[in-house]
Amino acid sequence: MAKNNKKPATANNGANIGFEAKLWLAADKLRNNMDAAVYKHVVLGLIFLKYISDAFEERHAQLLAEKAQGADPEDPDEYRGSNVFWVPKPARWKHLQDNAKQPTIGKLIDDAMVAIERDNKTLKGVLPKDYARPDLDKQRLGELIDLIGTIAMGDAEHRSKDILGRVYEYFLSEFASAEGKKGGQFYTPRCVVRLLVEMLAPYKGRVYDPCCGSGGMFVQSEKFVEAHGGRVGDISVYGQESNATTWRLAKMNLALRGIDGNLGPEHADSFHRDLHKDLKADYVLANPPFNDSDWGGERLREDVRWKYGTPPVGNANFAWVQHFIHHLAPTGLAGFVLANGSMSSNQSGEGEIRKAIVEADLVDCMVALPGQLFYSTQIPVCLWFLARDKRASALSAAPQAQRGAGRDRRRQTLFIDARKMGTLIDRVHRELTDDDIARIAGTYHAWRGDPPAPQSGATRQAGKEAGTYEDIPGFCKSATTDEIETHSFVLTPGRFVGAEDVADDDEPFAERMQRLTATLSGQFAESAKLEKAIRSNLKELGYGL
């Protein structure tokens, strides 16, 4: 199992504390030989159960205090009216923890999940119900219940959603790391999601993710709104997920955060059964499967969504891109992750589709990301940002004080090369730091002519005044559509940003070479001295060379 408990303070895959990491390590010790993909649902299901029980008990205490005024603590409507799930008595956490050491604890949890689904229609078919299976060690299950029972710390205001939500998010990232490629299919690293959200700035409107995984895009969008003075509910969430297990995780994740999202009545494939067919979204945020060759494209040759060209059967990249465009509102923005090949591939007509999208003036910004960000793949990835109307400000839905007229960006595209950014958190994983995210997002908003958003710190730009834009060799370049055409409509940022300026120290070449050769001569002498000592030591040991 990959261990990420030595993350720097700027790490963004999980919350910036030590509590979650300690809890993860303790829970992981209880895993025994169970596969991470199986254990994931055991743990996350219990965390969710703890959350709704805590929220219920909080509301229950309020109703007890109001009993003299006619409040009924055992009336389910008293809870539903406050957006709190009704938890029947056998499903309440105290009852389960009191029986955690009983051999029947697995069945008690299954019964609790069934009862909660029965009394809360929005959770129907969502919760895991296989805790009674013989291969799940009931002693370890009881220990896990005791461990999760320690999470509810702090005052009532922050206990349920803040602490439990952070634990849930941290565990999602750790399970993705533990499962490798399989886990990465439902988890986009938090730093990547944060970057997408900071750049799109979804203050208000409809947010859509047709391959939503565990729902991380929605969680970060809500956090963005709250961080900028808005309220949960200022955005409407629409999503879809084809994997049944992952769809249930997303439903639990949103419910745990108090986010009312429309993920459809069940899991479904966005290409073949679009559950939001008539939706026109203000923001599309997505991380579709990379280079998917098994998307059933042969059955969709004449689809209405392929306005810019029929995508190849062997690769769904440009099917996803056109699906996103199809669902954008007239002033909508889209930000999504794709494999780097999407920026330059000319196979099976992909180059012609990319050309048509550029010529339609939809490509607003391209960002090349560093490697090793994803648990699921070492394939280098990039971010695409599309805009239906390049005359509209990204902050058109922002509070009045933060709105700006924006600049007319028609037939212009911003290229950002961020491949040198990020910090290694272990041998194989890298994360974008807060400063990295701020610099990239700030550059984009400055180029768009958006006003600063100081709460998020997303307007810093090295060496530049916040809110102004200027090309920086090796990092960013604003290119015209005509310039892109000279590069055969290849959208790789490295082609446009050029080489980074290197400071010239004005040392004459002859003097520099004399200094460097003198240094090298000294190093050669030291090397010879070390070699002589090593040979002498080996000879004394009877291993002379």
Secondary structure as GFF3:
##gff-version 3
##sequence-region A 1 545
A	DSSP	alpha_helix	19	29	.	.	.	ID=ss1
A	DSSP	alpha_helix	36	65	.	.	.	ID=ss2
A	DSSP	three_ten_helix	67	69	.	.	.	ID=ss3
A	DSSP	alpha_helix	76	80	.	.	.	ID=ss4
A	DSSP	three_ten_helix	89	91	.	.	.	ID=ss5
A	DSSP	alpha_helix	93	98	.	.	.	ID=ss6
A	DSSP	alpha_helix	105	119	.	.	.	ID=ss7
A	DSSP	three_ten_helix	121	123	.	.	.	ID=ss8
A	DSSP	alpha_helix	138	148	.	.	.	ID=ss9
A	DSSP	alpha_helix	156	158	.	.	.	ID=ss10
A	DSSP	pi_helix	159	163	.	.	.	ID=ss11
A	DSSP	alpha_helix	164	179	.	.	.	ID=ss12
A	DSSP	alpha_helix	181	184	.	.	.	ID=ss13
A	DSSP	alpha_helix	190	200	.	.	.	ID=ss14
A	DSSP	beta_strand	205	209	.	.	.	ID=ss15
A	DSSP	alpha_helix	216	227	.	.	.	ID=ss16
A	DSSP	beta_strand	235	239	.	.	.	ID=ss17
A	DSSP	alpha_helix	244	257	.	.	.	ID=ss18
A	DSSP	beta_strand	261	262	.	.	.	ID=ss19
A	DSSP	beta_strand	281	286	.	.	.	ID=ss20
A	DSSP	three_ten_helix	297	299	.	.	.	ID=ss21
A	DSSP	alpha_helix	317	326	.	.	.	ID=ss22
A	DSSP	beta_strand	328	339	.	.	.	ID=ss23
A	DSSP	three_ten_helix	340	343	.	.	.	ID=ss24
A	DSSP	three_ten_helix	347	349	.	.	.	ID=ss25
A	DSSP	alpha_helix	350	359	.	.	.	ID=ss26
A	DSSP	beta_strand	363	368	.	.	.	ID=ss27
A	DSSP	beta_strand	381	387	.	.	.	ID=ss28
A	DSSP	three_ten_helix	400	402	.	.	.	ID=ss29
A	DSSP	beta_strand	412	417	.	.	.	ID=ss30
A	DSSP	beta_strand	423	424	.	.	.	ID=ss31
A	DSSP	beta_strand	430	431	.	.	.	ID=ss32
A	DSSP	alpha_helix	434	448	.	.	.	ID=ss33
A	DSSP	beta_strand	476	480	.	.	.	ID=ss34
A	DSSP	alpha_helix	481	486	.	.	.	ID=ss35
A	DSSP	alpha_helix	494	497	.	.	.	ID=ss36
A	DSSP	alpha_helix	509	540	.	.	.	ID=ss37
###
